[in-house]
Amino acid sequence: MPYRITDSCTYCGACEHECPVSAITPGEECYDIDETICIDCFGFHEEAACVLVCPVDCIIKC
């Protein structure tokens, strides 16, 4: 199940480098997750890496 970044994103960039499939990219005001690419870190991590590193808990499941 893919994830989405809410508008409470502080644009810190912590999540971008954690994504094993490069589904996270900088947007105009916050980072974006391409929901067609996101694989919930399946096969890479036990939990979604982006969620674990987000300092403001703005990444949610779709």
Phi, psi and omega in degrees: 000127183286167181246165179222147177259126182278173182286001175274006176301135180263005177064034182283332178088002182300325185285327188305314185280349179275341185287120183287347180242014178054043180274351183254126181224156178291134174257194181289316183240345177204173178283154180238146173249124176285108186292344178277345180256326184304130181241016180060028180060018180302125181088354181243314184222156177293324180231164179297118184298322181297321180295319182295327184265350183291119183284345182242011177051048183259007181255123184233158174286144177283000000 
